[in-house]
Amino acid sequence: MSAPAGTTATLTLTIDGREVQAERGQTILEAAKAKGIGIPTLCDHPTVEPYGACRMCLVEVSVHGRTRLVTS
């Protein structure tokens, strides 16, 4: 699958002050793991469907000056 015209296939995230490249569709958790950055989780296991109900993997996301908490 290719990125739509005028967009890039990667995004730049800042996690704990470090710039991290992520591919579109990749979760924050996956991008962090790829760079060796740990985010605590309970449901991140290959045999368990990600659910996010416990909110253990909350991260702060800032976009255009607005900040919110989301599951990674």
All heavy atoms as TSV, in Angstrom:
chain	resi	resn	atom	element	x	y	z
A	1	MET	N	N	0.843	-1.162	0.000
A	1	MET	CA	C	0.000	0.000	0.000
A	1	MET	C	C	0.894	1.231	0.000
A	1	MET	O	O	1.840	1.337	0.746
A	1	MET	CB	C	-0.894	-0.013	1.232
A	1	MET	CG	C	-1.608	1.274	1.381
A	1	MET	SD	S	-2.922	1.485	2.581
A	1	MET	CE	C	-2.620	0.552	3.962
A	2	SER	N	N	0.622	2.203	-0.856
A	2	SER	CA	C	1.419	3.416	-0.919
A	2	SER	C	C	0.680	4.556	-0.237
A	2	SER	O	O	-0.530	4.522	-0.059
A	2	SER	CB	C	1.718	3.773	-2.373
A	2	SER	OG	O	0.510	4.016	-3.054
A	3	ALA	N	N	1.433	5.568	0.132
A	3	ALA	CA	C	0.849	6.737	0.788
A	3	ALA	C	C	0.122	7.586	-0.246
A	3	ALA	O	O	0.531	7.649	-1.402
A	3	ALA	CB	C	1.953	7.554	1.456
A	4	PRO	N	N	-0.972	8.248	0.144
A	4	PRO	CA	C	-1.683	9.130	-0.780
A	4	PRO	C	C	-0.767	10.250	-1.283
A	4	PRO	O	O	0.187	10.621	-0.609
A	4	PRO	CB	C	-2.819	9.710	0.076
A	4	PRO	CG	C	-2.965	8.771	1.219
A	4	PRO	CD	C	-1.613	8.164	1.441
A	5	ALA	N	N	-1.063	10.776	-2.448
A	5	ALA	CA	C	-0.262	11.854	-3.026
A	5	ALA	C	C	-0.148	13.015	-2.045
A	5	ALA	O	O	-1.113	13.385	-1.398
A	5	ALA	CB	C	-0.886	12.327	-4.328
A	6	GLY	N	N	1.059	13.558	-1.927
A	6	GLY	CA	C	1.273	14.700	-1.044
A	6	GLY	C	C	1.535	14.316	0.400
A	6	GLY	O	O	1.670	15.178	1.253
A	7	THR	N	N	1.594	13.026	0.712
A	7	THR	CA	C	1.896	12.592	2.069
A	7	THR	C	C	3.127	11.707	2.053
A	7	THR	O	O	3.542	11.221	1.014
A	7	THR	CB	C	0.723	11.798	2.691
A	7	THR	OG1	O	0.519	10.614	1.923
A	7	THR	CG2	C	-0.544	12.617	2.740
A	8	THR	N	N	3.706	11.516	3.217
A	8	THR	CA	C	4.868	10.647	3.304
A	8	THR	C	C	4.467	9.337	3.945
A	8	THR	O	O	3.448	9.242	4.611
A	8	THR	CB	C	5.984	11.307	4.141
A	8	THR	OG1	O	5.468	11.546	5.463
A	8	THR	CG2	C	6.460	12.613	3.527
A	9	ALA	N	N	5.281	8.331	3.735
A	9	ALA	CA	C	4.997	7.017	4.288
A	9	ALA	C	C	5.448	6.917	5.741
A	9	ALA	O	O	5.145	5.957	6.407
A	9	ALA	CB	C	5.672	5.942	3.451
A	10	THR	N	N	6.212	7.904	6.222
A	10	THR	CA	C	6.674	7.874	7.606
A	10	THR	C	C	6.281	9.147	8.343
A	10	THR	O	O	6.064	10.194	7.741
A	10	THR	CB	C	8.205	7.708	7.701
A	10	THR	OG1	O	8.829	8.813	7.066
A	10	THR	CG2	C	8.669	6.414	7.065
A	11	LEU	N	N	6.205	9.009	9.658
A	11	LEU	CA	C	5.916	10.130	10.547
A	11	LEU	C	C	7.077	10.261	11.520
A	11	LEU	O	O	7.723	9.271	11.845
A	11	LEU	CB	C	4.644	9.867	11.360
A	11	LEU	CG	C	3.376	9.573	10.584
A	11	LEU	CD1	C	2.310	9.045	11.532
A	11	LEU	CD2	C	2.896	10.827	9.908
A	12	THR	N	N	7.325	11.457	12.007
A	12	THR	CA	C	8.346	11.651	13.026
A	12	THR	C	C	7.648	11.923	14.349
A	12	THR	O	O	6.840	12.841	14.453
A	12	THR	CB	C	9.279	12.822	12.671
A	12	THR	OG1	O	9.895	12.550	11.409
A	12	THR	CG2	C	10.344	13.002	13.736
A	13	LEU	N	N	7.948	11.084	15.340
A	13	LEU	CA	C	7.396	11.223	16.676
A	13	LEU	C	C	8.513	11.625	17.622
A	13	LEU	O	O	9.680	11.313	17.372
A	13	LEU	CB	C	6.822	9.890	17.164
A	13	LEU	CG	C	5.875	9.142	16.240
A	13	LEU	CD1	C	5.570	7.773	16.820
A	13	LEU	CD2	C	4.606	9.935	16.052
A	14	THR	N	N	8.180	12.294	18.694
A	14	THR	CA	C	9.144	12.569	19.745
A	14	THR	C	C	8.689	11.802	20.973
A	14	THR	O	O	7.603	12.057	21.496
A	14	THR	CB	C	9.250	14.072	20.060
A	14	THR	OG1	O	9.577	14.772	18.856
A	14	THR	CG2	C	10.311	14.341	21.108
A	15	ILE	N	N	9.486	10.841	21.399
A	15	ILE	CA	C	9.173	10.008	22.550
A	15	ILE	C	C	10.296	10.170	23.568
A	15	ILE	O	O	11.457	9.866	23.272
A	15	ILE	CB	C	9.024	8.526	22.158
A	15	ILE	CG1	C	7.932	8.362	21.081
A	15	ILE	CG2	C	8.707	7.682	23.380
A	15	ILE	CD1	C	7.816	6.945	20.538
A	16	ASP	N	N	9.964	10.667	24.746
A	16	ASP	CA	C	10.959	10.910	25.800
A	16	ASP	C	C	12.127	11.737	25.278
A	16	ASP	O	O	13.286	11.459	25.579
A	16	ASP	CB	C	11.459	9.591	26.396
A	16	ASP	CG	C	10.406	8.870	27.209
A	16	ASP	OD1	O	9.422	9.521	27.612
A	16	ASP	OD2	O	10.561	7.665	27.445
A	17	GLY	N	N	11.833	12.740	24.455
A	17	GLY	CA	C	12.859	13.630	23.930
A	17	GLY	C	C	13.643	13.072	22.752
A	17	GLY	O	O	14.527	13.740	22.236
A	18	ARG	N	N	13.332	11.870	22.300
A	18	ARG	CA	C	14.034	11.249	21.179
A	18	ARG	C	C	13.138	11.237	19.949
A	18	ARG	O	O	11.958	10.918	20.040
A	18	ARG	CB	C	14.409	9.807	21.516
A	18	ARG	CG	C	15.388	9.698	22.656
A	18	ARG	CD	C	15.594	8.293	23.144
A	18	ARG	NE	N	15.899	7.335	22.085
A	18	ARG	CZ	C	15.925	6.023	22.279
A	18	ARG	NH1	N	15.670	5.517	23.462
A	18	ARG	NH2	N	16.198	5.217	21.276
A	19	GLU	N	N	13.717	11.594	18.790
A	19	GLU	CA	C	12.954	11.517	17.545
A	19	GLU	C	C	12.891	10.069	17.083
A	19	GLU	O	O	13.894	9.366	17.070
A	19	GLU	CB	C	13.588	12.390	16.463
A	19	GLU	CG	C	13.287	13.850	16.646
A	19	GLU	CD	C	13.554	14.666	15.393
A	19	GLU	OE1	O	13.988	14.102	14.364
A	19	GLU	OE2	O	13.331	15.874	15.452
A	20	VAL	N	N	11.681	9.639	16.735
A	20	VAL	CA	C	11.438	8.264	16.309
A	20	VAL	C	C	10.660	8.305	14.999
A	20	VAL	O	O	9.670	9.021	14.890
A	20	VAL	CB	C	10.618	7.503	17.388
A	20	VAL	CG1	C	10.251	6.124	16.912
A	20	VAL	CG2	C	11.383	7.459	18.700
A	21	GLN	N	N	11.124	7.552	14.007
A	21	GLN	CA	C	10.415	7.443	12.736
A	21	GLN	C	C	9.408	6.307	12.839
A	21	GLN	O	O	9.744	5.221	13.315
A	21	GLN	CB	C	11.388	7.172	11.591
A	21	GLN	CG	C	12.382	8.293	11.354
A	21	GLN	CD	C	11.710	9.584	10.951
A	21	GLN	OE1	O	10.828	9.587	10.108
A	21	GLN	NE2	N	12.111	10.679	11.566
A	22	ALA	N	N	8.188	6.553	12.403
A	22	ALA	CA	C	7.144	5.525	12.409
A	22	ALA	C	C	6.491	5.483	11.037
A	22	ALA	O	O	6.336	6.523	10.394
A	22	ALA	CB	C	6.104	5.837	13.476
A	23	GLU	N	N	6.126	4.305	10.618
A	23	GLU	CA	C	5.416	4.169	9.354
A	23	GLU	C	C	3.938	4.432	9.588
A	23	GLU	O	O	3.412	4.157	10.664
A	23	GLU	CB	C	5.609	2.762	8.794
A	23	GLU	CG	C	7.042	2.480	8.408
A	23	GLU	CD	C	7.212	1.116	7.782
A	23	GLU	OE1	O	6.242	0.598	7.194
A	23	GLU	OE2	O	8.322	0.585	7.873
A	24	ARG	N	N	3.259	4.967	8.587
A	24	ARG	CA	C	1.812	5.178	8.709
A	24	ARG	C	C	1.152	3.845	9.026
A	24	ARG	O	O	1.492	2.822	8.451
A	24	ARG	CB	C	1.236	5.769	7.436
A	24	ARG	CG	C	1.645	7.203	7.242
A	24	ARG	CD	C	0.722	7.909	6.275
A	24	ARG	NE	N	1.152	9.266	6.079
A	24	ARG	CZ	C	0.801	10.286	6.857
A	24	ARG	NH1	N	0.000	10.087	7.869
A	24	ARG	NH2	N	1.240	11.499	6.617
A	25	GLY	N	N	0.220	3.871	9.986
A	25	GLY	CA	C	-0.471	2.658	10.402
A	25	GLY	C	C	0.195	1.950	11.565
A	25	GLY	O	O	-0.405	1.087	12.192
A	26	GLN	N	N	1.431	2.299	11.864
A	26	GLN	CA	C	2.142	1.704	12.983
A	26	GLN	C	C	1.681	2.374	14.275
A	26	GLN	O	O	1.464	3.586	14.301
A	26	GLN	CB	C	3.647	1.910	12.794
A	26	GLN	CG	C	4.537	1.184	13.759
A	26	GLN	CD	C	6.008	1.385	13.429
A	26	GLN	OE1	O	6.403	2.437	12.921
A	26	GLN	NE2	N	6.814	0.383	13.708
A	27	THR	N	N	1.516	1.607	15.341
A	27	THR	CA	C	1.109	2.211	16.612
A	27	THR	C	C	2.299	2.901	17.270
A	27	THR	O	O	3.461	2.632	16.936
A	27	THR	CB	C	0.553	1.149	17.589
A	27	THR	OG1	O	1.614	0.265	17.962
A	27	THR	CG2	C	-0.612	0.381	16.990
A	28	ILE	N	N	1.992	3.789	18.209
A	28	ILE	CA	C	3.050	4.439	18.981
A	28	ILE	C	C	3.853	3.381	19.718
A	28	ILE	O	O	5.078	3.443	19.776
A	28	ILE	CB	C	2.451	5.467	19.955
A	28	ILE	CG1	C	1.773	6.599	19.180
A	28	ILE	CG2	C	3.518	6.020	20.895
A	28	ILE	CD1	C	0.925	7.522	20.037
A	29	LEU	N	N	3.157	2.391	20.258
A	29	LEU	CA	C	3.828	1.319	20.983
A	29	LEU	C	C	4.814	0.574	20.083
A	29	LEU	O	O	5.953	0.305	20.472
A	29	LEU	CB	C	2.788	0.354	21.553
A	29	LEU	CG	C	3.313	-0.801	22.403
A	29	LEU	CD1	C	4.089	-0.295	23.607
A	29	LEU	CD2	C	2.165	-1.677	22.842
A	30	GLU	N	N	4.405	0.253	18.865
A	30	GLU	CA	C	5.290	-0.451	17.930
A	30	GLU	C	C	6.508	0.398	17.571
A	30	GLU	O	O	7.632	-0.105	17.515
A	30	GLU	CB	C	4.527	-0.825	16.662
A	30	GLU	CG	C	3.479	-1.886	16.866
A	30	GLU	CD	C	2.518	-2.026	15.698
A	30	GLU	OE1	O	2.377	-1.094	14.881
A	30	GLU	OE2	O	1.886	-3.094	15.622
A	31	ALA	N	N	6.295	1.688	17.342
A	31	ALA	CA	C	7.404	2.581	17.002
A	31	ALA	C	C	8.378	2.713	18.174
A	31	ALA	O	O	9.594	2.700	17.981
A	31	ALA	CB	C	6.865	3.953	16.599
A	32	ALA	N	N	7.842	2.831	19.375
A	32	ALA	CA	C	8.689	2.935	20.567
A	32	ALA	C	C	9.508	1.662	20.757
A	32	ALA	O	O	10.719	1.720	21.003
A	32	ALA	CB	C	7.832	3.213	21.797
A	33	LYS	N	N	8.868	0.511	20.637
A	33	LYS	CA	C	9.573	-0.769	20.794
A	33	LYS	C	C	10.707	-0.907	19.791
A	33	LYS	O	O	11.774	-1.419	20.115
A	33	LYS	CB	C	8.605	-1.934	20.610
A	33	LYS	CG	C	7.823	-2.272	21.826
A	33	LYS	CD	C	7.006	-3.518	21.522
A	33	LYS	CE	C	6.362	-4.050	22.772
A	33	LYS	NZ	N	5.638	-5.289	22.530
A	34	ALA	N	N	10.465	-0.462	18.548
A	34	ALA	CA	C	11.487	-0.568	17.502
A	34	ALA	C	C	12.743	0.223	17.857
A	34	ALA	O	O	13.838	-0.105	17.393
A	34	ALA	CB	C	10.922	-0.090	16.165
A	35	LYS	N	N	12.609	1.257	18.694
A	35	LYS	CA	C	13.749	2.071	19.111
A	35	LYS	C	C	14.219	1.739	20.526
A	35	LYS	O	O	15.034	2.437	21.098
A	35	LYS	CB	C	13.382	3.566	19.053
A	35	LYS	CG	C	13.274	4.092	17.658
A	35	LYS	CD	C	14.628	4.051	16.980
A	35	LYS	CE	C	14.557	4.672	15.621
A	35	LYS	NZ	N	15.858	4.725	14.968
A	36	GLY	N	N	13.655	0.665	21.101
A	36	GLY	CA	C	14.089	0.250	22.428
A	36	GLY	C	C	13.531	1.096	23.558
A	36	GLY	O	O	14.079	1.116	24.654
A	37	ILE	N	N	12.434	1.804	23.292
A	37	ILE	CA	C	11.790	2.632	24.312
A	37	ILE	C	C	10.638	1.828	24.896
A	37	ILE	O	O	9.740	1.402	24.176
A	37	ILE	CB	C	11.268	3.957	23.707
A	37	ILE	CG1	C	12.420	4.749	23.104
A	37	ILE	CG2	C	10.523	4.769	24.764
A	37	ILE	CD1	C	11.980	5.941	22.282
A	38	GLY	N	N	10.671	1.625	26.199
A	38	GLY	CA	C	9.643	0.823	26.848
A	38	GLY	C	C	8.419	1.633	27.251
A	38	GLY	O	O	8.548	2.730	27.779
A	39	ILE	N	N	7.250	1.109	26.957
A	39	ILE	CA	C	5.980	1.664	27.417
A	39	ILE	C	C	5.281	0.517	28.139
A	39	ILE	O	O	5.047	-0.531	27.536
A	39	ILE	CB	C	5.119	2.181	26.247
A	39	ILE	CG1	C	5.807	3.342	25.533
A	39	ILE	CG2	C	3.730	2.618	26.754
A	39	ILE	CD1	C	5.079	3.845	24.288
A	40	PRO	N	N	4.953	0.679	29.430
A	40	PRO	CA	C	4.307	-0.420	30.164
A	40	PRO	C	C	2.973	-0.817	29.532
A	40	PRO	O	O	2.197	0.042	29.105
A	40	PRO	CB	C	4.081	0.171	31.557
A	40	PRO	CG	C	5.017	1.323	31.653
A	40	PRO	CD	C	5.165	1.852	30.257
A	41	THR	N	N	2.727	-2.128	29.459
A	41	THR	CA	C	1.481	-2.642	28.888
A	41	THR	C	C	1.046	-3.893	29.642
A	41	THR	O	O	1.844	-4.522	30.332
A	41	THR	CB	C	1.645	-3.041	27.408
A	41	THR	OG1	O	2.554	-4.126	27.335
A	41	THR	CG2	C	2.133	-1.901	26.553
A	42	LEU	N	N	-0.212	-4.234	29.500
A	42	LEU	CA	C	-0.713	-5.517	29.990
A	42	LEU	C	C	-1.161	-6.402	28.835
A	42	LEU	O	O	-0.943	-7.599	28.839
A	42	LEU	CB	C	-1.897	-5.313	30.949
A	42	LEU	CG	C	-1.553	-4.774	32.331
A	42	LEU	CD1	C	-2.830	-4.553	33.133
A	42	LEU	CD2	C	-0.633	-5.717	33.070
A	43	CYS	N	N	-1.813	-5.821	27.825
A	43	CYS	CA	C	-2.394	-6.644	26.760
A	43	CYS	C	C	-1.514	-6.777	25.519
A	43	CYS	O	O	-1.934	-7.355	24.535
A	43	CYS	CB	C	-3.781	-6.116	26.369
A	43	CYS	SG	S	-3.745	-4.509	25.568
A	44	ASP	N	N	-0.291	-6.276	25.551
A	44	ASP	CA	C	0.581	-6.385	24.384
A	44	ASP	C	C	1.258	-7.749	24.373
A	44	ASP	O	O	2.366	-7.932	24.863
A	44	ASP	CB	C	1.630	-5.278	24.362
A	44	ASP	CG	C	2.499	-5.355	23.126
A	44	ASP	OD1	O	1.939	-5.480	22.019
A	44	ASP	OD2	O	3.728	-5.318	23.280
A	45	HIS	N	N	0.552	-8.715	23.837
A	45	HIS	CA	C	1.046	-10.088	23.734
A	45	HIS	C	C	0.468	-10.683	22.454
A	45	HIS	O	O	-0.680	-10.418	22.115
A	45	HIS	CB	C	0.591	-10.891	24.967
A	45	HIS	CG	C	1.220	-12.232	25.036
A	45	HIS	ND1	N	0.726	-13.329	24.359
A	45	HIS	CD2	C	2.321	-12.651	25.695
A	45	HIS	CE1	C	1.496	-14.371	24.603
A	45	HIS	NE2	N	2.469	-13.990	25.414
A	46	PRO	N	N	1.248	-11.486	21.729
A	46	PRO	CA	C	0.767	-12.010	20.442
A	46	PRO	C	C	-0.523	-12.817	20.520
A	46	PRO	O	O	-1.255	-12.909	19.543
A	46	PRO	CB	C	1.911	-12.877	19.932
A	46	PRO	CG	C	3.027	-12.754	20.886
A	46	PRO	CD	C	2.603	-11.911	22.037
A	47	THR	N	N	-0.826	-13.396	21.673
A	47	THR	CA	C	-2.026	-14.225	21.774
A	47	THR	C	C	-3.228	-13.469	22.341
A	47	THR	O	O	-4.288	-14.052	22.522
A	47	THR	CB	C	-1.766	-15.463	22.660
A	47	THR	OG1	O	-1.426	-15.034	23.978
A	47	THR	CG2	C	-0.648	-16.313	22.083
A	48	VAL	N	N	-3.039	-12.174	22.612
A	48	VAL	CA	C	-4.113	-11.374	23.205
A	48	VAL	C	C	-4.456	-10.230	22.255
A	48	VAL	O	O	-3.573	-9.550	21.741
A	48	VAL	CB	C	-3.682	-10.801	24.575
A	48	VAL	CG1	C	-4.755	-9.927	25.172
A	48	VAL	CG2	C	-3.310	-11.923	25.524
A	49	GLU	N	N	-5.739	-9.999	22.033
A	49	GLU	CA	C	-6.188	-8.882	21.201
A	49	GLU	C	C	-5.998	-7.576	21.977
A	49	GLU	O	O	-6.439	-7.471	23.113
A	49	GLU	CB	C	-7.677	-9.071	20.863
A	49	GLU	CG	C	-8.249	-7.996	19.973
A	49	GLU	CD	C	-7.735	-8.071	18.549
A	49	GLU	OE1	O	-7.393	-9.166	18.085
A	49	GLU	OE2	O	-7.687	-7.014	17.905
A	50	PRO	N	N	-5.318	-6.569	21.395
A	50	PRO	CA	C	-5.152	-5.293	22.093
A	50	PRO	C	C	-6.510	-4.681	22.420
A	50	PRO	O	O	-7.388	-4.619	21.563
A	50	PRO	CB	C	-4.396	-4.420	21.093
A	50	PRO	CG	C	-3.798	-5.368	20.124
A	50	PRO	CD	C	-4.685	-6.569	20.086
A	51	TYR	N	N	-6.671	-4.245	23.643
A	51	TYR	CA	C	-7.958	-3.720	24.076
A	51	TYR	C	C	-7.828	-2.322	24.678
A	51	TYR	O	O	-8.634	-1.460	24.420
A	51	TYR	CB	C	-8.597	-4.701	25.066
A	51	TYR	CG	C	-9.978	-4.306	25.500
A	51	TYR	CD1	C	-11.009	-4.175	24.579
A	51	TYR	CD2	C	-10.246	-4.043	26.823
A	51	TYR	CE1	C	-12.270	-3.807	24.975
A	51	TYR	CE2	C	-11.513	-3.674	27.232
A	51	TYR	CZ	C	-12.523	-3.562	26.302
A	51	TYR	OH	O	-13.771	-3.184	26.695
A	52	GLY	N	N	-6.819	-2.092	25.503
A	52	GLY	CA	C	-6.568	-0.769	26.048
A	52	GLY	C	C	-7.468	-0.336	27.181
A	52	GLY	O	O	-7.477	0.821	27.551
A	53	ALA	N	N	-8.251	-1.239	27.747
A	53	ALA	CA	C	-9.198	-0.867	28.802
A	53	ALA	C	C	-8.512	-0.485	30.106
A	53	ALA	O	O	-9.019	0.347	30.849
A	53	ALA	CB	C	-10.185	-1.992	29.055
A	54	CYS	N	N	-7.368	-1.067	30.395
A	54	CYS	CA	C	-6.709	-0.783	31.673
A	54	CYS	C	C	-6.005	0.572	31.657
A	54	CYS	O	O	-5.697	1.117	32.702
A	54	CYS	CB	C	-5.708	-1.880	32.016
A	54	CYS	SG	S	-4.235	-1.866	30.974
A	55	ARG	N	N	-5.729	1.088	30.475
A	55	ARG	CA	C	-5.059	2.377	30.287
A	55	ARG	C	C	-3.623	2.412	30.809
A	55	ARG	O	O	-3.058	3.463	31.043
A	55	ARG	CB	C	-5.857	3.520	30.928
A	55	ARG	CG	C	-7.262	3.662	30.367
A	55	ARG	CD	C	-7.162	4.148	28.944
A	55	ARG	NE	N	-8.448	4.558	28.427
A	55	ARG	CZ	C	-8.963	4.087	27.321
A	55	ARG	NH1	N	-8.307	3.202	26.624
A	55	ARG	NH2	N	-10.111	4.514	26.875
A	56	MET	N	N	-3.014	1.260	30.990
A	56	MET	CA	C	-1.633	1.225	31.461
A	56	MET	C	C	-0.683	1.854	30.430
A	56	MET	O	O	0.306	2.472	30.790
A	56	MET	CB	C	-1.187	-0.199	31.758
A	56	MET	CG	C	0.256	-0.278	32.212
A	56	MET	SD	S	0.736	-1.921	32.680
A	56	MET	CE	C	0.633	-1.730	34.451
A	57	CYS	N	N	-1.000	1.732	29.145
A	57	CYS	CA	C	-0.095	2.211	28.089
A	57	CYS	C	C	-0.419	3.631	27.621
A	57	CYS	O	O	-0.091	4.003	26.502
A	57	CYS	CB	C	-0.111	1.240	26.911
A	57	CYS	SG	S	-1.707	1.145	26.056
A	58	LEU	N	N	-1.022	4.445	28.488
A	58	LEU	CA	C	-1.346	5.822	28.107
A	58	LEU	C	C	-0.099	6.615	27.766
A	58	LEU	O	O	0.924	6.518	28.443
A	58	LEU	CB	C	-2.072	6.551	29.242
A	58	LEU	CG	C	-3.544	6.290	29.401
A	58	LEU	CD1	C	-4.092	7.129	30.549
A	58	LEU	CD2	C	-4.319	6.556	28.143
A	59	VAL	N	N	-0.193	7.404	26.710
A	59	VAL	CA	C	0.870	8.327	26.325
A	59	VAL	C	C	0.242	9.687	26.055
A	59	VAL	O	O	-0.940	9.791	25.734
A	59	VAL	CB	C	1.642	7.835	25.073
A	59	VAL	CG1	C	2.391	6.550	25.375
A	59	VAL	CG2	C	0.729	7.652	23.890
A	60	GLU	N	N	1.029	10.726	26.199
A	60	GLU	CA	C	0.561	12.083	25.925
A	60	GLU	C	C	0.872	12.421	24.475
A	60	GLU	O	O	2.014	12.283	24.036
A	60	GLU	CB	C	1.268	13.064	26.861
A	60	GLU	CG	C	0.804	14.488	26.715
A	60	GLU	CD	C	1.520	15.399	27.688
A	60	GLU	OE1	O	2.744	15.597	27.506
A	60	GLU	OE2	O	0.878	15.873	28.624
A	61	VAL	N	N	-0.128	12.843	23.721
A	61	VAL	CA	C	0.040	13.191	22.312
A	61	VAL	C	C	-0.265	14.678	22.149
A	61	VAL	O	O	-1.319	15.149	22.584
A	61	VAL	CB	C	-0.897	12.353	21.414
A	61	VAL	CG1	C	-0.820	12.815	19.970
A	61	VAL	CG2	C	-0.564	10.876	21.524
A	62	SER	N	N	0.664	15.413	21.538
A	62	SER	CA	C	0.476	16.835	21.269
A	62	SER	C	C	0.438	17.046	19.763
A	62	SER	O	O	1.353	16.634	19.052
A	62	SER	CB	C	1.615	17.659	21.855
A	62	SER	OG	O	1.631	17.556	23.248
A	63	VAL	N	N	-0.641	17.663	19.277
A	63	VAL	CA	C	-0.793	17.973	17.863
A	63	VAL	C	C	-1.306	19.400	17.760
A	63	VAL	O	O	-2.329	19.736	18.350
A	63	VAL	CB	C	-1.786	16.998	17.173
A	63	VAL	CG1	C	-1.967	17.368	15.720
A	63	VAL	CG2	C	-1.324	15.553	17.312
A	64	HIS	N	N	-0.575	20.231	17.023
A	64	HIS	CA	C	-0.954	21.632	16.824
A	64	HIS	C	C	-1.222	22.345	18.147
A	64	HIS	O	O	-2.207	23.085	18.283
A	64	HIS	CB	C	-2.184	21.739	15.912
A	64	HIS	CG	C	-2.009	21.085	14.579
A	64	HIS	ND1	N	-1.084	21.508	13.657
A	64	HIS	CD2	C	-2.624	20.017	14.032
A	64	HIS	CE1	C	-1.136	20.733	12.592
A	64	HIS	NE2	N	-2.057	19.812	12.800
A	65	GLY	N	N	-0.380	22.088	19.141
A	65	GLY	CA	C	-0.496	22.771	20.432
A	65	GLY	C	C	-1.538	22.198	21.367
A	65	GLY	O	O	-1.705	22.673	22.474
A	66	ARG	N	N	-2.286	21.201	20.939
A	66	ARG	CA	C	-3.305	20.567	21.800
A	66	ARG	C	C	-2.755	19.230	22.291
A	66	ARG	O	O	-2.200	18.469	21.519
A	66	ARG	CB	C	-4.582	20.361	21.037
A	66	ARG	CG	C	-5.146	21.715	20.532
A	66	ARG	CD	C	-6.513	21.586	20.084
A	66	ARG	NE	N	-7.337	21.568	21.312
A	66	ARG	CZ	C	-8.649	21.587	21.309
A	66	ARG	NH1	N	-9.298	21.605	20.182
A	66	ARG	NH2	N	-9.312	21.584	22.435
A	67	THR	N	N	-2.941	18.970	23.561
A	67	THR	CA	C	-2.428	17.755	24.177
A	67	THR	C	C	-3.573	16.895	24.665
A	67	THR	O	O	-4.560	17.409	25.190
A	67	THR	CB	C	-1.512	18.111	25.356
A	67	THR	OG1	O	-0.440	18.926	24.870
A	67	THR	CG2	C	-0.919	16.891	26.005
A	68	ARG	N	N	-3.432	15.564	24.473
A	68	ARG	CA	C	-4.420	14.635	25.011
A	68	ARG	C	C	-3.743	13.317	25.340
A	68	ARG	O	O	-2.638	13.029	24.867
A	68	ARG	CB	C	-5.573	14.424	24.034
A	68	ARG	CG	C	-5.179	13.821	22.724
A	68	ARG	CD	C	-6.350	13.830	21.734
A	68	ARG	NE	N	-5.919	13.359	20.453
A	68	ARG	CZ	C	-6.391	12.283	19.857
A	68	ARG	NH1	N	-7.334	11.570	20.418
A	68	ARG	NH2	N	-5.961	11.928	18.678
A	69	LEU	N	N	-4.389	12.508	26.177
A	69	LEU	CA	C	-3.871	11.201	26.544
A	69	LEU	C	C	-4.568	10.146	25.695
A	69	LEU	O	O	-5.789	10.174	25.555
A	69	LEU	CB	C	-4.111	10.928	28.026
A	69	LEU	CG	C	-3.388	11.861	28.988
A	69	LEU	CD1	C	-3.806	11.553	30.419
A	69	LEU	CD2	C	-1.890	11.750	28.833
A	70	VAL	N	N	-3.791	9.233	25.121
A	70	VAL	CA	C	-4.339	8.157	24.292
A	70	VAL	C	C	-3.609	6.858	24.635
A	70	VAL	O	O	-2.488	6.876	25.138
A	70	VAL	CB	C	-4.189	8.439	22.780
A	70	VAL	CG1	C	-4.943	9.699	22.383
A	70	VAL	CG2	C	-2.731	8.554	22.378
A	71	THR	N	N	-4.251	5.731	24.356
A	71	THR	CA	C	-3.557	4.453	24.516
A	71	THR	C	C	-2.576	4.305	23.367
A	71	THR	O	O	-2.842	4.701	22.245
A	71	THR	CB	C	-4.533	3.264	24.542
A	71	THR	OG1	O	-5.332	3.295	23.370
A	71	THR	CG2	C	-5.420	3.299	25.768
A	72	SER	N	N	-1.412	3.739	23.690
A	72	SER	CA	C	-0.364	3.641	22.670
A	72	SER	C	C	-0.575	2.462	21.753
A	72	SER	O	O	0.009	2.362	20.713
A	72	SER	CB	C	1.006	3.559	23.316
A	72	SER	OG	O	1.140	2.403	24.102
